[in-house]
Amino acid sequence: MKRFYYITFLAALAVVCLQASYIYHLYETYKEEKVAEMHRALKTAINDELVYNTWEGIDKELIAEKLEKLAQQHDSSGIQLPQAGMGETMADVSLRFLQDARLYTGFSVDIQEVARYFSGYLPTQEHSYALHLLDKDKHITASVDSLQGHRANYTSELIPLSDFELQYLRLEAAIPPSDFILQNVGILAASLLLMLTVLLCVALQLGKIRRQANVLQRREDTINGTIHDLKSPLNSVIATLSWIAMGEGSEAKRKALDISRAEVKHLVCNIESLLVTVRKDRHRLILKKEAIDLPRLAEIVKSSLDTLYQAKPHSLQIVNRLPPNIRICADGMYIESVLRNLVENALKYADDGVQVQVTLSATQREAQVDVQDNGWGIAPRYQRKLFRQFYQVPRDEAHTRKGYGIGLAQAKYIIDEHKGRISVQSAEGKGSTFSFRIPLA
């Protein structure tokens, strides 16, 4: 159940992160737009300052002398004379050349004038900014600062003021998220409402799932308790049958009593296996390992099932290939339950005349039991699900048998607890072989 909570929490966290990413993207777009507006305003302000003040305080003869000197030094110094750009006229080039000449003669751009023009195009109440004038060595020579204590979160690259790159301008601006929030309050409110709605729905669903889980848990505990209570009267039946058998003189009646006692024991074992299998995520299977006689268990299962299925024509054979005096350490009650389950399935899911062979063998480290039949078989697409709880192989109506899909799940759990392995090989229409291995002592 916890994994569903984790998945839901991760999904809610993903929604929050996506919304945060979306809002951050909106803010970055807003910031880029404001930066573009400021650059356009700054470019216009610089152009206005240079145009309106090109000839102010400049000696024309000195300009002519400097221009001639520039022309003479062009080849040797690498100074690039202005060239016409796209859309520029010769008048534009001449004006830009005169502006460059003005800067070259030592006159500086009036940064206060630039700031005044800039403020006219971009109201200072919207953004706080600072303008810095730098010389050709990129040292600040003058500044206009209207940040008013705000921290600048944008700094432009150096903007050259002439083709000779004799002076530069740098812009610093504070574009706080508060301005973005005020301008996009509707979008942000809708995003926040959407996010809160999703989280609320997730919380309600988790609450409902938790309540349903508690109800199911109480119901399961009640059913398990009821099933567990069945063991007490059954144990009394076993004791009574043993007592009756001790005083019975007839061999046939004593054998019938032994079979009945074995059946009741098997029922008790099934109840215990069922409880443990259903609750295996909360309770471990407690094994009472001892040296067991595997051939004897197989004979008990054979005798019991021959009696139970005496109305169905069948052949049940046990082949013992175990070395003599071999010692197998396991819980006999549970191993008998597994063996009975596999043999009974072989008899149940087959036509009349089915032949079942139980082969007992061993390697140096493991004992192996193979239950082979020539029954209906199982299609390969169903074999991977055979050992899941409550799974039953889909069959047509003629081949449907009553069952709950827990026998093989119990068998696998018991063998796993013995540190063994269980497997199946089957072909539809040819029969099946179920095998399990458990370690030797």
C-alpha positions as CSV (number, residue, x, y, z in Angstrom):
1,M,0.0,0.0,0.0
2,K,2.9,2.3,0.8
3,R,4.2,2.2,-2.8
4,F,0.9,3.7,-4.0
5,Y,1.3,6.6,-1.5
6,Y,4.9,7.1,-2.8
7,I,3.7,7.0,-6.5
8,T,0.9,9.5,-5.7
9,F,3.3,11.8,-3.8
10,L,5.8,11.7,-6.7
11,A,3.0,12.5,-9.2
12,A,1.8,15.5,-7.1
13,L,5.5,16.6,-6.8
14,A,5.8,16.3,-10.6
15,V,2.7,18.5,-11.0
16,V,4.2,21.2,-8.7
17,C,7.5,21.1,-10.5
18,L,5.9,21.4,-13.9
19,Q,3.8,24.4,-12.7
20,A,6.9,26.0,-11.1
21,S,8.8,25.4,-14.3
22,Y,6.0,26.9,-16.4
23,I,5.9,30.0,-14.1
24,Y,9.7,30.3,-14.3
25,H,9.6,30.1,-18.1
26,L,6.9,32.9,-18.1
27,Y,9.1,35.0,-15.9
28,E,12.2,34.4,-18.1
29,T,10.2,35.4,-21.2
30,Y,8.9,38.5,-19.4
31,K,12.5,39.4,-18.4
32,E,13.8,38.9,-22.0
33,E,11.0,41.2,-23.3
34,K,11.9,43.9,-20.8
35,V,15.6,43.6,-21.5
36,A,14.8,44.0,-25.3
37,E,12.7,47.1,-24.5
38,M,15.5,48.6,-22.4
39,H,18.1,47.9,-25.1
40,R,15.9,49.6,-27.8
41,A,15.4,52.6,-25.5
42,L,19.1,52.8,-24.7
43,K,20.1,52.6,-28.4
44,T,17.8,55.4,-29.2
45,A,19.0,57.5,-26.2
46,I,22.7,57.0,-27.3
47,N,21.9,58.0,-30.8
48,D,20.0,61.1,-29.7
49,E,22.9,62.2,-27.5
50,L,25.4,61.8,-30.3
51,V,23.2,63.4,-32.9
52,Y,22.2,66.5,-30.9
53,N,25.6,67.1,-29.4
54,T,27.9,66.2,-32.3
55,W,29.2,69.7,-33.0
56,E,28.7,71.2,-29.5
57,G,32.0,72.6,-28.3
58,I,34.1,71.1,-31.1
59,D,36.6,73.0,-33.2
60,K,35.8,72.3,-36.9
61,E,39.5,72.8,-37.9
62,L,40.5,70.4,-35.2
63,I,38.0,67.9,-36.6
64,A,39.4,68.3,-40.1
65,E,42.9,67.8,-38.9
66,K,42.0,64.7,-37.0
67,L,40.1,63.2,-39.9
68,E,43.1,63.8,-42.2
69,K,45.3,62.2,-39.6
70,L,42.9,59.2,-39.3
71,A,43.0,58.8,-43.1
72,Q,46.9,58.8,-43.1
73,Q,47.1,56.3,-40.2
74,H,44.4,54.0,-41.6
75,D,46.8,51.5,-43.3
76,S,49.4,51.4,-40.6
77,S,47.3,51.4,-37.5
78,G,44.5,49.1,-38.6
79,I,41.9,51.7,-37.7
80,Q,38.7,50.8,-39.6
81,L,36.9,53.7,-41.2
82,P,33.1,53.6,-41.0
83,Q,31.4,51.6,-43.7
84,A,27.8,51.9,-44.8
85,G,25.6,49.3,-43.2
86,M,22.4,47.7,-44.5
87,G,19.8,50.5,-45.0
88,E,22.2,53.3,-44.3
89,T,22.8,56.3,-46.6
90,M,26.0,58.1,-47.1
91,A,24.6,60.9,-44.9
92,D,24.2,58.3,-42.1
93,V,27.8,57.2,-42.6
94,S,29.0,60.7,-42.6
95,L,27.1,61.5,-39.4
96,R,28.4,58.4,-37.7
97,F,31.9,59.3,-38.8
98,L,31.6,62.7,-37.4
99,Q,30.4,61.3,-34.1
100,D,33.4,58.9,-34.0
101,A,35.7,61.8,-34.8
102,R,34.2,63.7,-31.9
103,L,34.9,60.9,-29.5
104,Y,38.4,60.4,-31.0
105,T,39.3,64.0,-30.3
106,G,38.8,63.4,-26.6
107,F,35.2,64.5,-26.1
108,S,33.2,62.2,-23.9
109,V,29.6,61.2,-24.2
110,D,27.5,63.0,-21.6
111,I,26.1,60.0,-19.7
112,Q,23.6,62.3,-17.8
113,E,22.1,63.2,-21.2
114,V,21.9,59.6,-22.2
115,A,20.2,58.8,-18.9
116,R,17.7,61.6,-19.5
117,Y,16.9,60.4,-23.0
118,F,16.7,56.8,-21.7
119,S,14.3,57.7,-18.9
120,G,12.1,59.4,-21.5
121,Y,11.7,56.2,-23.5
122,L,11.5,53.9,-20.5
123,P,9.9,55.2,-17.3
124,T,12.2,54.9,-14.3
125,Q,9.3,54.0,-12.1
126,E,8.9,50.7,-13.9
127,H,12.5,49.5,-13.6
128,S,15.5,50.6,-11.6
129,Y,18.8,50.8,-13.6
130,A,22.4,52.0,-13.7
131,L,24.4,53.3,-16.6
132,H,28.2,53.1,-16.6
133,L,30.5,54.9,-19.1
134,L,33.8,53.1,-19.7
135,D,36.9,54.2,-21.6
136,K,38.8,52.3,-24.2
137,D,40.6,50.3,-21.4
138,K,37.2,49.4,-20.1
139,H,37.5,51.4,-16.9
140,I,34.4,53.1,-15.5
141,T,34.7,56.9,-16.0
142,A,31.2,58.0,-15.1
143,S,27.9,56.4,-13.9
144,V,24.3,57.2,-13.4
145,D,22.7,54.9,-10.7
146,S,19.0,54.8,-10.0
147,L,18.9,51.3,-8.5
148,Q,17.9,52.8,-5.2
149,G,19.2,49.9,-3.2
150,H,17.7,47.2,-5.5
151,R,19.9,44.4,-6.6
152,A,20.5,44.3,-10.3
153,N,19.7,40.9,-11.8
154,Y,20.6,41.8,-15.4
155,T,24.0,43.2,-16.7
156,S,24.5,43.9,-20.4
157,E,27.6,43.3,-22.3
158,L,29.8,46.3,-23.2
159,I,28.1,48.5,-25.8
160,P,30.7,50.3,-28.0
161,L,29.8,53.9,-28.7
162,S,32.0,54.3,-31.8
163,D,33.5,52.3,-34.7
164,F,36.9,52.9,-33.0
165,E,35.7,51.4,-29.7
166,L,37.0,54.4,-27.7
167,Q,34.2,54.4,-25.2
168,Y,31.6,51.8,-24.0
169,L,28.4,51.8,-22.1
170,R,27.1,49.1,-19.8
171,L,23.6,48.8,-18.5
172,E,22.6,47.2,-15.2
173,A,18.9,46.7,-14.4
174,A,16.7,45.3,-11.6
175,I,13.8,43.4,-13.0
176,P,12.2,42.0,-9.9
177,P,9.7,39.1,-9.9
178,S,7.2,41.4,-8.1
179,D,6.6,43.4,-11.3
180,F,6.0,40.1,-13.2
181,I,3.6,38.9,-10.6
182,L,1.6,42.1,-10.7
183,Q,1.4,42.1,-14.5
184,N,0.5,38.4,-14.7
185,V,-1.6,38.0,-11.6
186,G,-4.5,36.3,-13.5
187,I,-2.3,33.6,-15.1
188,L,-0.5,32.9,-11.8
189,A,-3.8,32.7,-9.9
190,A,-5.2,30.3,-12.4
191,S,-2.0,28.1,-12.2
192,L,-2.0,28.1,-8.5
193,L,-5.7,27.2,-8.4
194,L,-5.1,24.4,-10.8
195,M,-2.2,23.1,-8.7
196,L,-4.2,23.3,-5.5
197,T,-7.2,21.5,-7.1
198,V,-5.0,18.7,-8.3
199,L,-3.4,18.3,-4.8
200,L,-6.8,18.4,-3.1
201,C,-8.1,15.7,-5.4
202,V,-5.0,13.6,-4.8
203,A,-5.5,14.1,-1.0
204,L,-9.1,13.1,-1.2
205,Q,-8.3,10.0,-3.2
206,L,-5.6,8.9,-0.8
207,G,-8.0,9.3,2.1
208,K,-10.6,7.2,0.4
209,I,-8.0,4.5,-0.5
210,R,-6.8,4.5,3.0
211,R,-10.3,4.1,4.4
212,Q,-11.1,1.3,1.9
213,A,-7.8,-0.4,2.8
214,N,-8.6,-0.3,6.5
215,V,-12.1,-1.8,5.8
216,L,-10.5,-4.6,3.7
217,Q,-7.9,-5.2,6.3
218,R,-10.5,-5.6,9.1
219,R,-12.5,-7.9,6.8
220,E,-9.4,-10.0,6.0
221,D,-8.4,-10.2,9.7
222,T,-11.9,-11.4,10.5
223,I,-11.9,-14.1,7.8
224,N,-8.4,-15.2,8.7
225,G,-9.4,-15.5,12.3
226,T,-12.5,-17.5,11.4
227,I,-10.4,-19.9,9.2
228,H,-7.8,-20.2,11.9
229,D,-10.5,-21.2,14.4
230,L,-11.4,-24.2,12.3
231,K,-8.1,-25.8,13.2
232,S,-9.1,-26.5,16.8
233,P,-12.1,-28.8,16.1
234,L,-10.1,-30.5,13.3
235,N,-7.3,-31.2,15.7
236,S,-9.9,-32.7,18.1
237,V,-11.1,-34.9,15.2
238,I,-7.5,-36.1,14.5
239,A,-7.1,-37.0,18.2
240,T,-10.4,-38.8,18.3
241,L,-9.6,-40.8,15.1
242,S,-6.3,-41.8,16.5
243,W,-7.9,-43.0,19.7
244,I,-10.5,-45.0,17.8
245,A,-7.9,-46.6,15.6
246,M,-5.8,-47.7,18.6
247,G,-8.8,-49.9,19.8
248,E,-9.9,-51.1,16.4
249,G,-9.3,-54.7,15.7
250,S,-10.3,-54.8,12.1
251,E,-7.4,-54.1,9.7
252,A,-9.7,-52.6,7.1
253,K,-11.4,-50.3,9.5
254,R,-8.0,-49.2,10.9
255,K,-6.8,-48.4,7.4
256,A,-9.9,-46.4,6.7
257,L,-9.4,-44.5,10.0
258,D,-5.8,-43.8,9.0
259,I,-6.8,-42.5,5.7
260,S,-9.5,-40.3,7.3
261,R,-6.9,-39.0,9.8
262,A,-4.5,-38.2,7.0
263,E,-7.3,-36.3,5.1
264,V,-8.1,-34.2,8.2
265,K,-4.4,-33.6,8.7
266,H,-4.1,-32.5,5.1
267,L,-7.1,-30.2,5.7
268,V,-5.3,-28.6,8.7
269,C,-2.2,-28.2,6.7
270,N,-4.1,-26.5,3.9
271,I,-5.7,-24.1,6.3
272,E,-2.3,-23.2,7.7
273,S,-0.8,-22.9,4.3
274,L,-3.6,-20.7,3.1
275,L,-3.3,-18.4,6.1
276,V,0.4,-18.1,5.7
277,T,0.3,-17.6,1.9
278,V,-2.3,-14.9,2.1
279,R,-0.4,-13.1,4.9
280,K,3.1,-13.9,3.7
281,D,3.9,-10.1,3.5
282,R,3.3,-9.9,7.2
283,H,4.0,-13.4,8.6
284,R,6.9,-15.8,7.9
285,L,6.2,-19.5,7.6
286,I,7.5,-21.4,10.6
287,L,9.1,-24.7,9.5
288,K,9.6,-27.7,11.8
289,K,12.4,-29.3,9.9
290,E,13.3,-32.9,10.6
291,A,14.5,-36.0,8.7
292,I,11.6,-37.1,6.5
293,D,10.9,-40.2,4.6
294,L,10.0,-38.8,1.2
295,P,9.0,-42.2,-0.4
296,R,6.6,-42.8,2.5
297,L,5.0,-39.3,2.1
298,A,4.6,-40.1,-1.6
299,E,2.9,-43.4,-0.7
300,I,0.6,-41.7,1.7
301,V,-0.4,-39.2,-1.0
302,K,-1.0,-42.0,-3.5
303,S,-3.2,-44.0,-1.1
304,S,-5.2,-40.9,-0.2
305,L,-5.8,-39.7,-3.8
306,D,-6.5,-43.2,-5.1
307,T,-9.3,-43.4,-2.7
308,L,-10.5,-39.9,-3.4
309,Y,-10.5,-40.3,-7.2
310,Q,-11.5,-44.0,-7.3
311,A,-14.5,-43.0,-9.5
312,K,-12.2,-41.6,-12.1
313,P,-10.1,-44.1,-14.1
314,H,-6.4,-43.3,-13.7
315,S,-3.0,-44.7,-13.1
316,L,-0.7,-43.2,-10.4
317,Q,2.8,-44.6,-10.2
318,I,5.7,-43.7,-7.9
319,V,9.3,-44.3,-9.1
320,N,11.8,-44.1,-6.3
321,R,15.3,-43.3,-7.5
322,L,16.6,-42.0,-4.2
323,P,19.8,-43.5,-2.9
324,P,19.3,-45.8,0.2
325,N,19.3,-44.1,3.6
326,I,19.3,-40.6,2.1
327,R,18.5,-38.0,4.7
328,I,16.1,-35.2,3.6
329,C,15.6,-32.4,6.2
330,A,12.3,-30.6,5.7
331,D,8.9,-30.0,7.2
332,G,7.1,-33.2,6.3
333,M,3.6,-31.7,6.7
334,Y,4.2,-28.9,4.2
335,I,6.2,-31.1,1.7
336,E,3.3,-33.6,1.8
337,S,0.9,-30.7,1.1
338,V,3.0,-29.6,-1.9
339,L,3.2,-33.2,-3.3
340,R,-0.5,-33.8,-2.8
341,N,-1.4,-30.5,-4.5
342,L,0.7,-31.3,-7.6
343,V,-0.6,-34.9,-7.9
344,E,-4.2,-33.8,-7.4
345,N,-3.9,-31.2,-10.1
346,A,-2.5,-33.8,-12.4
347,L,-5.6,-36.0,-11.8
348,K,-8.1,-33.2,-11.8
349,Y,-7.0,-31.4,-15.1
350,A,-7.1,-34.5,-17.3
351,D,-9.5,-36.8,-19.0
352,D,-10.4,-40.3,-17.8
353,G,-7.5,-42.7,-18.0
354,V,-4.8,-40.1,-17.1
355,Q,-1.4,-41.5,-16.3
356,V,0.5,-39.8,-13.5
357,Q,4.1,-40.6,-12.5
358,V,5.9,-39.3,-9.4
359,T,9.6,-39.6,-9.7
360,L,11.9,-39.2,-6.6
361,S,15.6,-38.5,-7.3
362,A,18.5,-36.7,-5.8
363,T,21.8,-35.0,-6.7
364,Q,24.7,-34.4,-4.3
365,R,22.9,-31.3,-2.9
366,E,19.2,-31.5,-3.7
367,A,16.3,-33.8,-3.6
368,Q,14.0,-33.6,-6.6
369,V,10.4,-34.6,-7.2
370,D,8.9,-34.7,-10.7
371,V,5.1,-35.1,-11.1
372,Q,4.5,-35.9,-14.8
373,D,1.1,-36.5,-16.4
374,N,-0.4,-36.8,-19.9
375,G,-3.3,-34.5,-19.2
376,W,-4.6,-31.3,-21.0
377,G,-1.3,-29.4,-20.6
378,I,-0.9,-25.6,-20.3
379,A,-0.3,-23.1,-23.1
380,P,3.1,-21.3,-22.8
381,R,1.4,-17.9,-22.5
382,Y,-0.2,-19.0,-19.2
383,Q,2.8,-20.7,-17.6
384,R,4.4,-17.6,-16.2
385,K,1.3,-16.7,-14.2
386,L,0.7,-20.2,-12.7
387,F,2.2,-19.5,-9.3
388,R,0.4,-16.3,-8.7
389,Q,-2.3,-16.1,-6.1
390,F,-5.9,-16.6,-7.3
391,Y,-4.8,-17.2,-10.9
392,Q,-6.5,-20.0,-12.9
393,V,-5.7,-21.0,-16.4
394,P,-8.6,-20.0,-18.8
395,R,-10.3,-23.1,-20.2
396,D,-13.4,-23.8,-22.2
397,E,-16.6,-24.9,-20.3
398,A,-16.0,-28.6,-20.9
399,H,-12.5,-28.4,-19.2
400,T,-13.4,-26.0,-16.3
401,R,-12.8,-27.4,-12.8
402,K,-13.8,-26.0,-9.5
403,G,-10.8,-24.2,-7.8
404,Y,-9.6,-21.0,-6.2
405,G,-6.2,-20.5,-7.7
406,I,-4.3,-20.8,-4.4
407,G,-2.8,-24.3,-4.5
408,L,0.2,-23.6,-6.7
409,A,0.8,-20.2,-5.0
410,Q,1.0,-22.2,-1.7
411,A,3.3,-24.7,-3.1
412,K,5.7,-22.1,-4.4
413,Y,5.7,-20.3,-1.1
414,I,6.4,-23.5,0.8
415,I,9.3,-24.5,-1.5
416,D,10.7,-21.0,-1.4
417,E,10.7,-21.1,2.4
418,H,12.7,-24.4,2.1
419,K,15.2,-22.5,0.0
420,G,14.2,-24.6,-3.0
421,R,12.8,-24.1,-6.5
422,I,9.7,-25.1,-8.3
423,S,9.1,-25.1,-12.1
424,V,6.8,-26.4,-14.8
425,Q,7.3,-27.8,-18.3
426,S,4.1,-28.2,-20.3
427,A,2.7,-28.4,-23.8
428,E,-1.0,-28.0,-24.6
429,G,-2.6,-31.3,-25.3
430,K,0.5,-33.3,-24.3
431,G,0.6,-33.0,-20.5
432,S,2.7,-31.3,-17.9
433,T,5.7,-31.9,-15.6
434,F,5.8,-30.0,-12.3
435,S,9.2,-30.3,-10.5
436,F,10.5,-29.0,-7.2
437,R,13.8,-29.3,-5.5
438,I,14.8,-28.8,-1.9
439,P,18.3,-28.9,-0.4
440,L,19.5,-32.0,1.4
441,A,20.6,-31.9,5.0
